[in-house]
Amino acid sequence: MLVTRSRHQRLRSDKTVQKTPRSVKILVKHLVKMVVSKKPKQSDIEIVNQKLKAAGVRLQVVILNYKLYLRGTLPPRPGSTDNQPKQTYLALGLDATPYGYKMSQSKALEIWAALG
């Protein structure tokens, strides 16, 4: 006769899972703190926004949760019932890094050219 164990019994009997050493946990915790603590510089964003303003682009680059967004007054989305332009945030899908700043500036110029 074949005896089958329930899933719960199999999980309880398989004690082969090893715990992570405390030193590794502490190291990971410190590495995460280092990565998260590097806040983006506001001065870099101000430089990008000044360049956009000088070019006549009425969009601004904004940092929210270490991600870059464009903020500006844009026409309503297709299919919406609103007829008036509204202030809108556009997610760029870029991190707040020096590369992201350069790309956000070029995307802002591209979007503004498409609107105008």
KAURGI-V554349 format. One record per backbone hydrogen bond with DSSP energy under -0.5 kcal/mol. NH is the residue of the N-H (numbers start at 1). CO is the residue of the C=O. E is the energy in kcal/mol with one decimal. If there is no record, write none. Layout:
nh=NH co=CO e=E
nh=NH co=CO e=E
This chain:
nh=3 co=1 e=-0.5
nh=4 co=2 e=-0.6
nh=10 co=6 e=-2.2
nh=11 co=7 e=-2.3
nh=12 co=8 e=-2.0
nh=13 co=9 e=-1.9
nh=14 co=10 e=-1.5
nh=15 co=13 e=-1.4
nh=25 co=21 e=-1.7
nh=26 co=22 e=-2.3
nh=27 co=23 e=-2.1
nh=28 co=24 e=-2.5
nh=29 co=25 e=-2.2
nh=30 co=26 e=-2.2
nh=31 co=27 e=-2.3
nh=32 co=28 e=-2.4
nh=33 co=29 e=-1.9
nh=34 co=30 e=-2.2
nh=35 co=31 e=-2.1
nh=36 co=32 e=-2.6
nh=37 co=33 e=-2.5
nh=38 co=34 e=-0.7
nh=38 co=35 e=-0.6
nh=39 co=37 e=-1.9
nh=45 co=41 e=-1.0
nh=46 co=42 e=-2.2
nh=47 co=43 e=-2.0
nh=48 co=44 e=-1.9
nh=49 co=45 e=-2.7
nh=50 co=46 e=-2.2
nh=51 co=47 e=-2.1
nh=52 co=48 e=-2.2
nh=53 co=49 e=-2.3
nh=54 co=50 e=-2.3
nh=55 co=51 e=-1.5
nh=56 co=53 e=-1.2
nh=57 co=52 e=-2.6
nh=58 co=56 e=-0.5
nh=60 co=71 e=-2.5
nh=62 co=69 e=-3.0
nh=64 co=62 e=-0.5
nh=64 co=67 e=-2.4
nh=67 co=64 e=-1.3
nh=68 co=94 e=-2.4
nh=69 co=62 e=-2.6
nh=70 co=90 e=-2.4
nh=71 co=60 e=-2.9
nh=72 co=88 e=-1.8
nh=73 co=58 e=-0.5
nh=74 co=72 e=-0.7
nh=74 co=86 e=-2.6
nh=80 co=77 e=-1.9
nh=86 co=74 e=-2.1
nh=88 co=72 e=-3.1
nh=90 co=70 e=-3.0
nh=90 co=88 e=-0.5
nh=91 co=89 e=-0.5
nh=92 co=68 e=-1.9
nh=93 co=68 e=-0.5
nh=94 co=68 e=-0.5
nh=96 co=66 e=-1.8
nh=97 co=95 e=-2.1
nh=101 co=97 e=-2.2
nh=102 co=98 e=-1.8
nh=103 co=99 e=-2.4
nh=104 co=100 e=-2.5
nh=105 co=101 e=-1.8
nh=106 co=102 e=-1.9
nh=107 co=103 e=-2.6
nh=108 co=104 e=-2.3
nh=109 co=105 e=-2.1
nh=110 co=106 e=-2.2
nh=111 co=107 e=-2.8
nh=112 co=108 e=-2.5
nh=113 co=109 e=-2.1
nh=114 co=110 e=-1.8
nh=115 co=111 e=-2.0
nh=116 co=112 e=-2.1
